[in-house]
Amino acid sequence: MALDVGKDMATKSFARTFADIDLDKSVVNEQIKFVGEQLGKIVNALEQFTTNKTPHLYEEVMSMEAEGFDDGFICSVFDYLINRESEAKAFLVKSTKHRKIWLQKFSQG
């Protein structure tokens, strides 16, 4: 505000405080509640974003060893996916059949 109007202050009849403004307190309370809910959603999203999903990814990738894939190859797949979040998410939602197809393509380069 100082950039817009300088460092002058309103005086006399132009001086107002928030208490002077006629606000419907129920509307203000609803707005505060809404902002609080939105902040709660943001916090929840940030917590989910920062949750360490590495152990889950490791378990899921290693489970493919039972499908006949070599342990060394599976470790390489895990190392690859751990640095590629979108590909890791896609891998995790695939069925076992589709994971096998993905792994076969991955092995071919």
Backbone as XML, in Angstrom:
<?xml version="1.0"?>
<chain id="A" units="angstrom">
  <residue number="1" name="MET">
    <atom name="N" x="0.816" y="-1.179" z="0.000"/>
    <atom name="CA" x="0.000" y="0.000" z="0.000"/>
    <atom name="C" x="0.864" y="1.248" z="0.000"/>
  </residue>
  <residue number="2" name="ALA">
    <atom name="N" x="1.991" y="1.189" z="0.677"/>
    <atom name="CA" x="2.862" y="2.356" z="0.754"/>
    <atom name="C" x="3.303" y="2.792" z="-0.625"/>
  </residue>
  <residue number="3" name="LEU">
    <atom name="N" x="3.468" y="1.843" z="-1.541"/>
    <atom name="CA" x="3.856" y="2.194" z="-2.893"/>
    <atom name="C" x="2.733" y="2.913" z="-3.621"/>
  </residue>
  <residue number="4" name="ASP">
    <atom name="N" x="1.483" y="2.549" z="-3.336"/>
    <atom name="CA" x="0.336" y="3.160" z="-4.020"/>
    <atom name="C" x="-0.007" y="4.538" z="-3.474"/>
  </residue>
  <residue number="5" name="VAL">
    <atom name="N" x="-0.043" y="4.672" z="-2.164"/>
    <atom name="CA" x="-0.517" y="5.925" z="-1.582"/>
    <atom name="C" x="0.531" y="6.632" z="-0.738"/>
  </residue>
  <residue number="6" name="GLY">
    <atom name="N" x="1.721" y="6.114" z="-0.723"/>
    <atom name="CA" x="2.759" y="6.742" z="0.077"/>
    <atom name="C" x="2.634" y="6.330" z="1.523"/>
  </residue>
  <residue number="7" name="LYS">
    <atom name="N" x="3.246" y="7.067" z="2.398"/>
    <atom name="CA" x="3.228" y="6.714" z="3.815"/>
    <atom name="C" x="2.248" y="7.576" z="4.602"/>
  </residue>
  <residue number="8" name="ASP">
    <atom name="N" x="1.336" y="8.212" z="3.897"/>
    <atom name="CA" x="0.327" y="9.034" z="4.562"/>
    <atom name="C" x="-0.695" y="8.147" z="5.256"/>
  </residue>
  <residue number="9" name="MET">
    <atom name="N" x="-1.340" y="8.695" z="6.242"/>
    <atom name="CA" x="-2.380" y="7.966" z="6.966"/>
    <atom name="C" x="-3.686" y="8.720" z="6.819"/>
  </residue>
  <residue number="10" name="ALA">
    <atom name="N" x="-4.766" y="7.974" z="6.779"/>
    <atom name="CA" x="-6.076" y="8.603" z="6.739"/>
    <atom name="C" x="-6.337" y="9.249" z="8.101"/>
  </residue>
  <residue number="11" name="THR">
    <atom name="N" x="-6.951" y="10.399" z="8.074"/>
    <atom name="CA" x="-7.231" y="11.099" z="9.325"/>
    <atom name="C" x="-8.688" y="11.526" z="9.363"/>
  </residue>
  <residue number="12" name="LYS">
    <atom name="N" x="-9.137" y="11.892" z="10.525"/>
    <atom name="CA" x="-10.477" y="12.406" z="10.789"/>
    <atom name="C" x="-11.551" y="11.493" z="10.228"/>
  </residue>
  <residue number="13" name="SER">
    <atom name="N" x="-12.428" y="11.999" z="9.394"/>
    <atom name="CA" x="-13.574" y="11.214" z="8.915"/>
    <atom name="C" x="-13.163" y="10.134" z="7.924"/>
  </residue>
  <residue number="14" name="PHE">
    <atom name="N" x="-11.941" y="10.174" z="7.403"/>
    <atom name="CA" x="-11.475" y="9.166" z="6.448"/>
    <atom name="C" x="-10.829" y="7.961" z="7.133"/>
  </residue>
  <residue number="15" name="ALA">
    <atom name="N" x="-10.505" y="8.102" z="8.399"/>
    <atom name="CA" x="-9.859" y="7.013" z="9.122"/>
    <atom name="C" x="-10.905" y="5.960" z="9.484"/>
  </residue>
  <residue number="16" name="ARG">
    <atom name="N" x="-10.626" y="4.694" z="9.165"/>
    <atom name="CA" x="-11.538" y="3.586" z="9.449"/>
    <atom name="C" x="-10.728" y="2.381" z="9.950"/>
  </residue>
  <residue number="17" name="THR">
    <atom name="N" x="-11.389" y="1.584" z="10.746"/>
    <atom name="CA" x="-10.809" y="0.307" z="11.168"/>
    <atom name="C" x="-11.742" y="-0.790" z="10.666"/>
  </residue>
  <residue number="18" name="PHE">
    <atom name="N" x="-11.299" y="-2.033" z="10.802"/>
    <atom name="CA" x="-12.164" y="-3.132" z="10.394"/>
    <atom name="C" x="-13.447" y="-3.167" z="11.210"/>
  </residue>
  <residue number="19" name="ALA">
    <atom name="N" x="-13.386" y="-2.677" z="12.435"/>
    <atom name="CA" x="-14.573" y="-2.651" z="13.281"/>
    <atom name="C" x="-15.617" y="-1.685" z="12.742"/>
  </residue>
  <residue number="20" name="ASP">
    <atom name="N" x="-15.175" y="-0.671" z="11.979"/>
    <atom name="CA" x="-16.089" y="0.312" z="11.415"/>
    <atom name="C" x="-16.846" y="-0.228" z="10.199"/>
  </residue>
  <residue number="21" name="ILE">
    <atom name="N" x="-16.347" y="-1.284" z="9.615"/>
    <atom name="CA" x="-16.971" y="-1.821" z="8.408"/>
    <atom name="C" x="-18.114" y="-2.730" z="8.828"/>
  </residue>
  <residue number="22" name="ASP">
    <atom name="N" x="-19.266" y="-2.531" z="8.240"/>
    <atom name="CA" x="-20.451" y="-3.318" z="8.583"/>
    <atom name="C" x="-20.409" y="-4.637" z="7.826"/>
  </residue>
  <residue number="23" name="LEU">
    <atom name="N" x="-19.917" y="-5.691" z="8.481"/>
    <atom name="CA" x="-19.825" y="-7.008" z="7.863"/>
    <atom name="C" x="-20.800" y="-7.956" z="8.531"/>
  </residue>
  <residue number="24" name="ASP">
    <atom name="N" x="-21.350" y="-8.833" z="7.741"/>
    <atom name="CA" x="-22.196" y="-9.899" z="8.272"/>
    <atom name="C" x="-21.258" y="-10.959" z="8.833"/>
  </residue>
  <residue number="25" name="LYS">
    <atom name="N" x="-21.240" y="-11.085" z="10.173"/>
    <atom name="CA" x="-20.285" y="-11.989" z="10.819"/>
    <atom name="C" x="-20.483" y="-13.437" z="10.394"/>
  </residue>
  <residue number="26" name="SER">
    <atom name="N" x="-21.697" y="-13.835" z="10.048"/>
    <atom name="CA" x="-21.913" y="-15.216" z="9.620"/>
    <atom name="C" x="-21.232" y="-15.473" z="8.276"/>
  </residue>
  <residue number="27" name="VAL">
    <atom name="N" x="-21.235" y="-14.461" z="7.407"/>
    <atom name="CA" x="-20.558" y="-14.594" z="6.115"/>
    <atom name="C" x="-19.050" y="-14.698" z="6.337"/>
  </residue>
  <residue number="28" name="VAL">
    <atom name="N" x="-18.525" y="-13.868" z="7.214"/>
    <atom name="CA" x="-17.100" y="-13.896" z="7.524"/>
    <atom name="C" x="-16.727" y="-15.254" z="8.121"/>
  </residue>
  <residue number="29" name="ASN">
    <atom name="N" x="-17.555" y="-15.758" z="9.048"/>
    <atom name="CA" x="-17.278" y="-17.058" z="9.660"/>
    <atom name="C" x="-17.309" y="-18.175" z="8.619"/>
  </residue>
  <residue number="30" name="GLU">
    <atom name="N" x="-18.232" y="-18.118" z="7.683"/>
    <atom name="CA" x="-18.295" y="-19.121" z="6.614"/>
    <atom name="C" x="-17.052" y="-19.060" z="5.738"/>
  </residue>
  <residue number="31" name="GLN">
    <atom name="N" x="-16.599" y="-17.831" z="5.454"/>
    <atom name="CA" x="-15.394" y="-17.676" z="4.641"/>
    <atom name="C" x="-14.167" y="-18.205" z="5.382"/>
  </residue>
  <residue number="32" name="ILE">
    <atom name="N" x="-14.078" y="-17.950" z="6.657"/>
    <atom name="CA" x="-12.967" y="-18.461" z="7.459"/>
    <atom name="C" x="-13.010" y="-19.985" z="7.483"/>
  </residue>
  <residue number="33" name="LYS">
    <atom name="N" x="-14.199" y="-20.549" z="7.651"/>
    <atom name="CA" x="-14.350" y="-21.999" z="7.654"/>
    <atom name="C" x="-13.926" y="-22.585" z="6.309"/>
  </residue>
  <residue number="34" name="PHE">
    <atom name="N" x="-14.350" y="-21.946" z="5.222"/>
    <atom name="CA" x="-14.000" y="-22.406" z="3.873"/>
    <atom name="C" x="-12.486" y="-22.372" z="3.666"/>
  </residue>
  <residue number="35" name="VAL">
    <atom name="N" x="-11.849" y="-21.288" z="4.045"/>
    <atom name="CA" x="-10.391" y="-21.166" z="3.900"/>
    <atom name="C" x="-9.701" y="-22.241" z="4.737"/>
  </residue>
  <residue number="36" name="GLY">
    <atom name="N" x="-10.193" y="-22.484" z="5.931"/>
    <atom name="CA" x="-9.622" y="-23.525" z="6.779"/>
    <atom name="C" x="-9.730" y="-24.901" z="6.142"/>
  </residue>
  <residue number="37" name="GLU">
    <atom name="N" x="-10.887" y="-25.184" z="5.525"/>
    <atom name="CA" x="-11.068" y="-26.468" z="4.837"/>
    <atom name="C" x="-10.104" y="-26.596" z="3.660"/>
  </residue>
  <residue number="38" name="GLN">
    <atom name="N" x="-9.937" y="-25.513" z="2.909"/>
    <atom name="CA" x="-9.032" y="-25.538" z="1.766"/>
    <atom name="C" x="-7.590" y="-25.740" z="2.213"/>
  </residue>
  <residue number="39" name="LEU">
    <atom name="N" x="-7.212" y="-25.085" z="3.301"/>
    <atom name="CA" x="-5.857" y="-25.277" z="3.833"/>
    <atom name="C" x="-5.661" y="-26.716" z="4.301"/>
  </residue>
  <residue number="40" name="GLY">
    <atom name="N" x="-6.710" y="-27.305" z="4.881"/>
    <atom name="CA" x="-6.641" y="-28.703" z="5.297"/>
    <atom name="C" x="-6.408" y="-29.625" z="4.112"/>
  </residue>
  <residue number="41" name="LYS">
    <atom name="N" x="-7.074" y="-29.345" z="2.990"/>
    <atom name="CA" x="-6.888" y="-30.147" z="1.776"/>
    <atom name="C" x="-5.466" y="-30.009" z="1.242"/>
  </residue>
  <residue number="42" name="ILE">
    <atom name="N" x="-4.944" y="-28.797" z="1.301"/>
    <atom name="CA" x="-3.575" y="-28.559" z="0.829"/>
    <atom name="C" x="-2.583" y="-29.326" z="1.697"/>
  </residue>
  <residue number="43" name="VAL">
    <atom name="N" x="-2.769" y="-29.270" z="3.000"/>
    <atom name="CA" x="-1.880" y="-29.992" z="3.919"/>
    <atom name="C" x="-1.948" y="-31.491" z="3.643"/>
  </residue>
  <residue number="44" name="ASN">
    <atom name="N" x="-3.153" y="-32.008" z="3.454"/>
    <atom name="CA" x="-3.323" y="-33.437" z="3.160"/>
    <atom name="C" x="-2.608" y="-33.816" z="1.864"/>
  </residue>
  <residue number="45" name="ALA">
    <atom name="N" x="-2.763" y="-32.986" z="0.838"/>
    <atom name="CA" x="-2.105" y="-33.261" z="-0.442"/>
    <atom name="C" x="-0.588" y="-33.236" z="-0.288"/>
  </residue>
  <residue number="46" name="LEU">
    <atom name="N" x="-0.069" y="-32.292" z="0.464"/>
    <atom name="CA" x="1.375" y="-32.214" z="0.686"/>
    <atom name="C" x="1.881" y="-33.418" z="1.468"/>
  </residue>
  <residue number="47" name="GLU">
    <atom name="N" x="1.103" y="-33.870" z="2.439"/>
    <atom name="CA" x="1.513" y="-35.052" z="3.205"/>
    <atom name="C" x="1.554" y="-36.279" z="2.307"/>
  </residue>
  <residue number="48" name="GLN">
    <atom name="N" x="0.561" y="-36.432" z="1.432"/>
    <atom name="CA" x="0.552" y="-37.566" z="0.516"/>
    <atom name="C" x="1.704" y="-37.468" z="-0.472"/>
  </residue>
  <residue number="49" name="PHE">
    <atom name="N" x="2.013" y="-36.264" z="-0.909"/>
    <atom name="CA" x="3.084" y="-36.048" z="-1.874"/>
    <atom name="C" x="4.437" y="-36.400" z="-1.271"/>
  </residue>
  <residue number="50" name="THR">
    <atom name="N" x="4.603" y="-36.089" z="0.004"/>
    <atom name="CA" x="5.907" y="-36.306" z="0.633"/>
    <atom name="C" x="6.032" y="-37.669" z="1.304"/>
  </residue>
  <residue number="51" name="THR">
    <atom name="N" x="4.949" y="-38.443" z="1.347"/>
    <atom name="CA" x="5.021" y="-39.771" z="1.945"/>
    <atom name="C" x="5.999" y="-40.622" z="1.154"/>
  </residue>
  <residue number="52" name="ASN">
    <atom name="N" x="6.863" y="-41.315" z="1.863"/>
    <atom name="CA" x="7.874" y="-42.144" z="1.217"/>
    <atom name="C" x="7.227" y="-43.438" z="0.741"/>
  </residue>
  <residue number="53" name="LYS">
    <atom name="N" x="7.078" y="-43.560" z="-0.564"/>
    <atom name="CA" x="6.458" y="-44.738" z="-1.152"/>
    <atom name="C" x="7.496" y="-45.741" z="-1.650"/>
  </residue>
  <residue number="54" name="THR">
    <atom name="N" x="8.757" y="-45.509" z="-1.339"/>
    <atom name="CA" x="9.832" y="-46.377" z="-1.799"/>
    <atom name="C" x="9.666" y="-47.826" z="-1.344"/>
  </residue>
  <residue number="55" name="PRO">
    <atom name="N" x="9.353" y="-48.089" z="-0.063"/>
    <atom name="CA" x="9.206" y="-49.485" z="0.348"/>
    <atom name="C" x="8.097" y="-50.219" z="-0.418"/>
  </residue>
  <residue number="56" name="HIS">
    <atom name="N" x="6.989" y="-49.528" z="-0.673"/>
    <atom name="CA" x="5.888" y="-50.155" z="-1.422"/>
    <atom name="C" x="6.324" y="-50.480" z="-2.850"/>
  </residue>
  <residue number="57" name="LEU">
    <atom name="N" x="6.994" y="-49.548" z="-3.492"/>
    <atom name="CA" x="7.479" y="-49.778" z="-4.854"/>
    <atom name="C" x="8.450" y="-50.960" z="-4.861"/>
  </residue>
  <residue number="58" name="TYR">
    <atom name="N" x="9.341" y="-50.996" z="-3.890"/>
    <atom name="CA" x="10.320" y="-52.088" z="-3.806"/>
    <atom name="C" x="9.616" y="-53.448" z="-3.701"/>
  </residue>
  <residue number="59" name="GLU">
    <atom name="N" x="8.648" y="-53.542" z="-2.811"/>
    <atom name="CA" x="7.917" y="-54.804" z="-2.634"/>
    <atom name="C" x="7.225" y="-55.234" z="-3.918"/>
  </residue>
  <residue number="60" name="GLU">
    <atom name="N" x="6.589" y="-54.292" z="-4.588"/>
    <atom name="CA" x="5.847" y="-54.620" z="-5.806"/>
    <atom name="C" x="6.772" y="-55.050" z="-6.947"/>
  </residue>
  <residue number="61" name="VAL">
    <atom name="N" x="7.891" y="-54.337" z="-7.084"/>
    <atom name="CA" x="8.839" y="-54.708" z="-8.144"/>
    <atom name="C" x="9.458" y="-56.068" z="-7.825"/>
  </residue>
  <residue number="62" name="MET">
    <atom name="N" x="9.869" y="-56.276" z="-6.590"/>
    <atom name="CA" x="10.493" y="-57.539" z="-6.209"/>
    <atom name="C" x="9.529" y="-58.719" z="-6.319"/>
  </residue>
  <residue number="63" name="SER">
    <atom name="N" x="8.239" y="-58.466" z="-6.206"/>
    <atom name="CA" x="7.264" y="-59.548" z="-6.339"/>
    <atom name="C" x="7.264" y="-60.139" z="-7.747"/>
  </residue>
  <residue number="64" name="MET">
    <atom name="N" x="7.804" y="-59.412" z="-8.703"/>
    <atom name="CA" x="7.845" y="-59.901" z="-10.087"/>
    <atom name="C" x="8.900" y="-60.990" z="-10.276"/>
  </residue>
  <residue number="65" name="GLU">
    <atom name="N" x="9.753" y="-61.170" z="-9.274"/>
    <atom name="CA" x="10.732" y="-62.259" z="-9.342"/>
    <atom name="C" x="10.006" y="-63.605" z="-9.408"/>
  </residue>
  <residue number="66" name="ALA">
    <atom name="N" x="8.863" y="-63.683" z="-8.744"/>
    <atom name="CA" x="8.061" y="-64.911" z="-8.767"/>
    <atom name="C" x="7.507" y="-65.198" z="-10.164"/>
  </residue>
  <residue number="67" name="GLU">
    <atom name="N" x="7.518" y="-64.199" z="-11.018"/>
    <atom name="CA" x="7.018" y="-64.366" z="-12.387"/>
    <atom name="C" x="8.131" y="-64.799" z="-13.337"/>
  </residue>
  <residue number="68" name="GLY">
    <atom name="N" x="9.294" y="-65.128" z="-12.782"/>
    <atom name="CA" x="10.372" y="-65.675" z="-13.600"/>
    <atom name="C" x="11.440" y="-64.683" z="-14.021"/>
  </residue>
  <residue number="69" name="PHE">
    <atom name="N" x="11.410" y="-63.485" z="-13.466"/>
    <atom name="CA" x="12.423" y="-62.496" z="-13.822"/>
    <atom name="C" x="13.620" y="-62.631" z="-12.902"/>
  </residue>
  <residue number="70" name="ASP">
    <atom name="N" x="14.803" y="-62.445" z="-13.448"/>
    <atom name="CA" x="16.068" y="-62.551" z="-12.728"/>
    <atom name="C" x="16.160" y="-61.476" z="-11.648"/>
  </residue>
  <residue number="71" name="ASP">
    <atom name="N" x="16.734" y="-61.838" z="-10.492"/>
    <atom name="CA" x="16.865" y="-60.920" z="-9.362"/>
    <atom name="C" x="17.657" y="-59.667" z="-9.736"/>
  </residue>
  <residue number="72" name="GLY">
    <atom name="N" x="18.756" y="-59.829" z="-10.463"/>
    <atom name="CA" x="19.559" y="-58.676" z="-10.882"/>
    <atom name="C" x="18.784" y="-57.746" z="-11.796"/>
  </residue>
  <residue number="73" name="PHE">
    <atom name="N" x="18.009" y="-58.330" z="-12.709"/>
    <atom name="CA" x="17.183" y="-57.533" z="-13.612"/>
    <atom name="C" x="16.125" y="-56.752" z="-12.828"/>
  </residue>
  <residue number="74" name="ILE">
    <atom name="N" x="15.483" y="-57.426" z="-11.872"/>
    <atom name="CA" x="14.444" y="-56.778" z="-11.057"/>
    <atom name="C" x="15.041" y="-55.621" z="-10.248"/>
  </residue>
  <residue number="75" name="CYS">
    <atom name="N" x="16.248" y="-55.808" z="-9.729"/>
    <atom name="CA" x="16.917" y="-54.717" z="-8.999"/>
    <atom name="C" x="17.173" y="-53.526" z="-9.915"/>
  </residue>
  <residue number="76" name="SER">
    <atom name="N" x="17.560" y="-53.793" z="-11.148"/>
    <atom name="CA" x="17.780" y="-52.714" z="-12.121"/>
    <atom name="C" x="16.484" y="-51.978" z="-12.425"/>
  </residue>
  <residue number="77" name="VAL">
    <atom name="N" x="15.390" y="-52.728" z="-12.515"/>
    <atom name="CA" x="14.079" y="-52.115" z="-12.757"/>
    <atom name="C" x="13.713" y="-51.195" z="-11.597"/>
  </residue>
  <residue number="78" name="PHE">
    <atom name="N" x="13.919" y="-51.670" z="-10.374"/>
    <atom name="CA" x="13.627" y="-50.841" z="-9.206"/>
    <atom name="C" x="14.456" y="-49.553" z="-9.237"/>
  </residue>
  <residue number="79" name="ASP">
    <atom name="N" x="15.758" y="-49.677" z="-9.492"/>
    <atom name="CA" x="16.627" y="-48.493" z="-9.561"/>
    <atom name="C" x="16.157" y="-47.525" z="-10.643"/>
  </residue>
  <residue number="80" name="TYR">
    <atom name="N" x="15.679" y="-48.056" z="-11.746"/>
    <atom name="CA" x="15.169" y="-47.218" z="-12.834"/>
    <atom name="C" x="13.898" y="-46.488" z="-12.392"/>
  </residue>
  <residue number="81" name="LEU">
    <atom name="N" x="12.960" y="-47.225" z="-11.810"/>
    <atom name="CA" x="11.664" y="-46.637" z="-11.461"/>
    <atom name="C" x="11.740" y="-45.659" z="-10.294"/>
  </residue>
  <residue number="82" name="ILE">
    <atom name="N" x="12.660" y="-45.881" z="-9.373"/>
    <atom name="CA" x="12.727" y="-45.021" z="-8.198"/>
    <atom name="C" x="13.036" y="-43.570" z="-8.582"/>
  </residue>
  <residue number="83" name="ASN">
    <atom name="N" x="13.660" y="-43.362" z="-9.728"/>
    <atom name="CA" x="13.982" y="-42.006" z="-10.191"/>
    <atom name="C" x="12.995" y="-41.469" z="-11.213"/>
  </residue>
  <residue number="84" name="ARG">
    <atom name="N" x="11.929" y="-42.226" z="-11.480"/>
    <atom name="CA" x="10.939" y="-41.824" z="-12.479"/>
    <atom name="C" x="9.545" y="-42.030" z="-11.903"/>
  </residue>
  <residue number="85" name="GLU">
    <atom name="N" x="9.089" y="-41.020" z="-11.170"/>
    <atom name="CA" x="7.852" y="-41.144" z="-10.400"/>
    <atom name="C" x="6.637" y="-41.501" z="-11.259"/>
  </residue>
  <residue number="86" name="SER">
    <atom name="N" x="6.466" y="-40.860" z="-12.386"/>
    <atom name="CA" x="5.272" y="-41.137" z="-13.199"/>
    <atom name="C" x="5.289" y="-42.566" z="-13.741"/>
  </residue>
  <residue number="87" name="GLU">
    <atom name="N" x="6.458" y="-43.053" z="-14.144"/>
    <atom name="CA" x="6.544" y="-44.428" z="-14.631"/>
    <atom name="C" x="6.334" y="-45.422" z="-13.489"/>
  </residue>
  <residue number="88" name="ALA">
    <atom name="N" x="6.824" y="-45.086" z="-12.300"/>
    <atom name="CA" x="6.630" y="-45.951" z="-11.132"/>
    <atom name="C" x="5.144" y="-46.047" z="-10.782"/>
  </residue>
  <residue number="89" name="LYS">
    <atom name="N" x="4.448" y="-44.912" z="-10.816"/>
    <atom name="CA" x="3.008" y="-44.923" z="-10.535"/>
    <atom name="C" x="2.269" y="-45.786" z="-11.544"/>
  </residue>
  <residue number="90" name="ALA">
    <atom name="N" x="2.636" y="-45.653" z="-12.814"/>
    <atom name="CA" x="1.995" y="-46.455" z="-13.860"/>
    <atom name="C" x="2.257" y="-47.940" z="-13.634"/>
  </residue>
  <residue number="91" name="PHE">
    <atom name="N" x="3.480" y="-48.281" z="-13.278"/>
    <atom name="CA" x="3.834" y="-49.680" z="-13.015"/>
    <atom name="C" x="2.986" y="-50.240" z="-11.875"/>
  </residue>
  <residue number="92" name="LEU">
    <atom name="N" x="2.819" y="-49.461" z="-10.820"/>
    <atom name="CA" x="2.103" y="-49.934" z="-9.635"/>
    <atom name="C" x="0.625" y="-50.208" z="-9.896"/>
  </residue>
  <residue number="93" name="VAL">
    <atom name="N" x="0.022" y="-49.490" z="-10.812"/>
    <atom name="CA" x="-1.408" y="-49.699" z="-11.052"/>
    <atom name="C" x="-1.680" y="-50.810" z="-12.053"/>
  </residue>
  <residue number="94" name="LYS">
    <atom name="N" x="-0.650" y="-51.286" z="-12.725"/>
    <atom name="CA" x="-0.833" y="-52.344" z="-13.721"/>
    <atom name="C" x="-1.110" y="-53.693" z="-13.056"/>
  </residue>
  <residue number="95" name="SER">
    <atom name="N" x="-1.831" y="-54.535" z="-13.763"/>
    <atom name="CA" x="-2.033" y="-55.915" z="-13.318"/>
    <atom name="C" x="-0.709" y="-56.661" z="-13.494"/>
  </residue>
  <residue number="96" name="THR">
    <atom name="N" x="-0.606" y="-57.827" z="-12.900"/>
    <atom name="CA" x="0.610" y="-58.639" z="-13.032"/>
    <atom name="C" x="0.889" y="-58.935" z="-14.504"/>
  </residue>
  <residue number="97" name="LYS">
    <atom name="N" x="-0.134" y="-59.251" z="-15.249"/>
    <atom name="CA" x="0.013" y="-59.540" z="-16.687"/>
    <atom name="C" x="0.630" y="-58.349" z="-17.415"/>
  </residue>
  <residue number="98" name="HIS">
    <atom name="N" x="0.125" y="-57.156" z="-17.135"/>
    <atom name="CA" x="0.634" y="-55.957" z="-17.814"/>
    <atom name="C" x="2.006" y="-55.537" z="-17.295"/>
  </residue>
  <residue number="99" name="ARG">
    <atom name="N" x="2.305" y="-55.840" z="-16.037"/>
    <atom name="CA" x="3.653" y="-55.592" z="-15.518"/>
    <atom name="C" x="4.659" y="-56.478" z="-16.257"/>
  </residue>
  <residue number="100" name="LYS">
    <atom name="N" x="4.281" y="-57.734" z="-16.487"/>
    <atom name="CA" x="5.173" y="-58.649" z="-17.204"/>
    <atom name="C" x="5.456" y="-58.121" z="-18.616"/>
  </residue>
  <residue number="101" name="ILE">
    <atom name="N" x="4.430" y="-57.633" z="-19.290"/>
    <atom name="CA" x="4.608" y="-57.064" z="-20.632"/>
    <atom name="C" x="5.561" y="-55.877" z="-20.557"/>
  </residue>
  <residue number="102" name="TRP">
    <atom name="N" x="5.360" y="-55.001" z="-19.551"/>
    <atom name="CA" x="6.221" y="-53.827" z="-19.397"/>
    <atom name="C" x="7.665" y="-54.258" z="-19.144"/>
  </residue>
  <residue number="103" name="LEU">
    <atom name="N" x="7.852" y="-55.250" z="-18.269"/>
    <atom name="CA" x="9.199" y="-55.725" z="-17.952"/>
    <atom name="C" x="9.885" y="-56.348" z="-19.169"/>
  </residue>
  <residue number="104" name="GLN">
    <atom name="N" x="9.141" y="-57.073" z="-19.977"/>
    <atom name="CA" x="9.718" y="-57.658" z="-21.184"/>
    <atom name="C" x="10.174" y="-56.563" z="-22.149"/>
  </residue>
  <residue number="105" name="LYS">
    <atom name="N" x="9.356" y="-55.526" z="-22.306"/>
    <atom name="CA" x="9.750" y="-54.396" z="-23.176"/>
    <atom name="C" x="10.969" y="-53.689" z="-22.597"/>
  </residue>
  <residue number="106" name="PHE">
    <atom name="N" x="10.968" y="-53.511" z="-21.275"/>
    <atom name="CA" x="12.088" y="-52.840" z="-20.606"/>
    <atom name="C" x="13.383" y="-53.618" z="-20.826"/>
  </residue>
  <residue number="107" name="SER">
    <atom name="N" x="13.297" y="-54.935" z="-20.793"/>
    <atom name="CA" x="14.494" y="-55.765" z="-20.944"/>
    <atom name="C" x="15.069" y="-55.688" z="-22.346"/>
  </residue>
  <residue number="108" name="GLN">
    <atom name="N" x="14.242" y="-55.317" z="-23.315"/>
    <atom name="CA" x="14.685" y="-55.208" z="-24.698"/>
    <atom name="C" x="15.293" y="-53.850" z="-24.997"/>
  </residue>
  <residue number="109" name="GLY">
    <atom name="N" x="15.216" y="-52.977" z="-24.018"/>
    <atom name="CA" x="15.848" y="-51.673" z="-24.181"/>
    <atom name="C" x="14.918" y="-50.668" z="-24.699"/>
  </residue>
</chain>
